[in-house]
C-alpha cells in the first residue's frame, strides 16, 4: 500500500474518485502477499499491483464497476480452478482473495 500513497495523494488533490483493491487472503501459492494494493481512478489510471500482472485486467474491470456504482464494496477471488482466473493468467496454483471498495478520503 505504501508504494501507491504518492499517487493516491496526487489523485486526491485532483479530486479524483478511486477504487482500491487489496489482497486480504492467499490460499496456497500466490503472486502477492496480503496487504498488496492496486488503485484505479475514474479516468482509468492504475497504480500498484495485486497479482504481479496476471489478473490485473480483471481487477481493473471490477474496480470500474465499483466506481460506476454497479457494485458496492465486496470480496472477489481468483484461483487456478476458476475458469475466469485461468483465462486472465493466474497459473500459480493458489487462490487470491481481494477486497475492492471505493477509497474514502
Backbone torsions as a table, in degrees:
resi	resn	phi	psi	omega
1	UNK	NA	-37.1	-178.1
2	UNK	-59.5	-32.5	-176.5
3	UNK	-66.3	-17.9	-178.8
4	UNK	-107.9	1.6	-175.7
5	UNK	-60.3	-40.5	179.7
6	UNK	-62.3	-41.2	178.4
7	UNK	-67.4	-41.1	177.7
8	UNK	-60.6	-41.6	179.1
9	UNK	-64.1	-42.9	178.5
10	UNK	-62.2	-43.5	178.6
11	UNK	-66.4	-36.9	177.7
12	UNK	-61.3	-45.9	179.7
13	UNK	-61.6	-30.3	179.3
14	UNK	-86.6	-2.2	178.2
15	UNK	75.5	24.2	-178.4
16	UNK	-79.5	143.7	170.5
17	UNK	-85.1	145.3	-172.8
18	UNK	-137.3	140.3	168.3
19	UNK	-106.7	137.6	-177.8
20	UNK	-118.3	128.7	176.2
21	UNK	-113.8	129.7	179.1
22	UNK	-129.3	141.3	173.5
23	UNK	-72.9	122.8	180.0
24	UNK	-109.9	-18.2	179.6
25	UNK	-161.7	146.5	175.2
26	UNK	-129.7	130.7	174.8
27	UNK	-110.1	126.4	-178.3
28	UNK	71.9	-144.9	-179.5
29	UNK	-82.5	130.6	178.5
30	UNK	-137.5	153.9	-176.4
31	UNK	-73.8	-27.9	-179.6
32	UNK	-137.6	151.6	-178.9
33	UNK	-83.9	161.6	174.0
34	UNK	-53.3	140.9	-177.2
35	UNK	103.4	-22.2	177.2
36	UNK	-60.8	141.7	-174.4
37	UNK	-136.6	153.1	175.3
38	UNK	-140.1	138.5	178.8
39	UNK	-122.6	146.0	178.1
40	UNK	-129.2	128.1	178.1
41	UNK	-96.5	173.4	-175.1
42	UNK	-63.1	-17.3	177.2
43	UNK	-90.3	0.2	179.4
44	UNK	88.4	5.3	175.4
45	UNK	-71.6	143.8	-176.4
46	UNK	-128.2	137.4	172.2
47	UNK	-134.5	151.1	178.5
48	UNK	85.1	-176.4	-177.9
49	UNK	-156.4	138.4	175.4
50	UNK	-111.4	-8.2	-176.9
51	UNK	-145.9	12.4	-178.4
52	UNK	67.6	16.5	175.4
53	UNK	110.5	-18.1	-171.1
54	UNK	-75.9	-26.7	177.1
55	UNK	-127.3	12.0	-176.7
56	UNK	-55.0	-41.4	-179.7
57	UNK	-59.5	-42.7	178.7
58	UNK	-67.3	-36.2	179.4
59	UNK	-68.7	-38.0	176.7
60	UNK	-60.1	-41.7	178.1
61	UNK	-60.4	-44.0	178.5
62	UNK	-64.0	-43.6	180.0
63	UNK	-61.3	-39.6	178.6
64	UNK	-66.7	-35.4	175.2
65	UNK	-63.5	-40.3	177.6
66	UNK	-64.2	-44.3	179.4
67	UNK	-62.8	-35.1	179.2
68	UNK	-80.0	-6.3	-179.5
69	UNK	82.4	10.2	179.2
70	UNK	-76.2	-24.5	177.6
71	UNK	-137.0	143.4	173.2
72	UNK	-88.8	-172.2	177.0
73	UNK	-58.0	135.6	179.8
74	UNK	-162.0	169.1	179.1
75	UNK	-99.9	137.7	178.1
76	UNK	-133.7	144.8	-176.1
77	UNK	-126.3	147.8	175.2
78	UNK	-133.7	129.8	179.5
79	UNK	-146.6	168.0	-176.9
80	UNK	-59.5	-36.0	-177.6
81	UNK	-82.8	-9.6	178.4
82	UNK	-80.1	116.8	-176.7
83	UNK	-54.8	-41.0	179.6
84	UNK	-64.7	-43.7	-179.7
85	UNK	-64.7	-41.3	178.7
86	UNK	-63.0	-38.6	-179.1
87	UNK	-63.7	-32.1	179.8
88	UNK	-94.7	0.3	168.3
89	UNK	109.9	10.0	178.4
90	UNK	-80.8	93.2	-174.8
91	UNK	-114.2	14.1	-175.8
92	UNK	-75.7	-10.0	176.5
93	UNK	96.9	-11.8	-179.3
94	UNK	-104.5	-168.4	177.5
95	UNK	-131.4	133.7	174.0
96	UNK	-111.7	140.3	178.0
97	UNK	-114.1	128.2	-178.6
98	UNK	-118.1	152.1	170.5
99	UNK	-114.9	123.9	-177.0
100	UNK	-116.6	128.3	-177.1
101	UNK	-152.4	163.3	169.9
102	UNK	-67.5	138.9	178.3
103	UNK	-82.2	121.6	-178.7
104	UNK	-99.3	116.4	-179.8
105	UNK	-64.7	NA	NA
